[in-house]
């Protein structure tokens, strides 16, 4: 059996087992991990075969919200699951679903901005402050000099121009700014 056939068989059987024993959130996470690490050639087929399991929690939420247990899966629900999967792929590999041979979910421009902003804001300032408090005293002289220079740049409000910041690192930059 060719290697790609063996991988496909393992992937599909693993997804099937996960669908029987895991929550929809866990299944979406597994799917995102498979996409970003294995790059399956038939990702869209894998989605089609397991999309109900990956959308089950969304269906349940709609049923509860509408007080109607007869609601069935819809394209909007599948799209919501695809958005959640794409968000995971962006976090893991900084790539959208289209890079993995999948159809992209329908998003509005504001949804794209809100998703990115929410991802960046998902950190605990208390935990970050504790990390700084623990690690700054452990810095060697060179590290401390660099750290102090970065902090002084924030105090002078030259963040974007000094560091050429992009979306993926604003969380770390914001963390340092708050610690200075």
C-alpha positions, 0 to 999 in steps of 0.5 A: 500500500502506498504511503499516502494511502496508509496515512489517509487510512490512519487519518480517517480512522483516527478522525472516526475514533475521535468523533465517537469519543470526543467533543466537537471542540476537541474534534475541531482541534484534532482536525486543525492539527491534522491540517497544519501538520499532515497536509492531507491531500483530501482535506475537503473530503475529510471535512465532509465526512466529519463535519456533523461531529465537528459542528454538533456543539453549534447545533446544540447551542442553536437548539437551546437558544431557539428552544427548538429541538427539531433544528438540524444542521445548516450551512451557517452552522457548518460555516461557524465550525469552519471559522473556528477551525480556520482560527485554530489553523491561523494560531497553529500555522498562521495559515487560513484553510485555503492553504490546506485545500479547503474552502474558506469560510464566509467572513465579513471584514469586521469578523476577520478583524474581530477574530484577530483582535480576540486572538491577540487579547486572549492572555492573562495580564496577571500571568504575564506580570508574574512571568516578567517578575520571575524572569527579568532578575534572571537576565544576563547583562546583555539581555537586560540592556536589550530589555531596558531599550525595548521598555524605553521605546515603549515609554517614548511611544515608538512601538510600531516604527521601531519594531515593524510589528505585525499581527502575530507579535502584538501580544508579546509587544503589548505585554512588554509595554505593560511591564515597563 
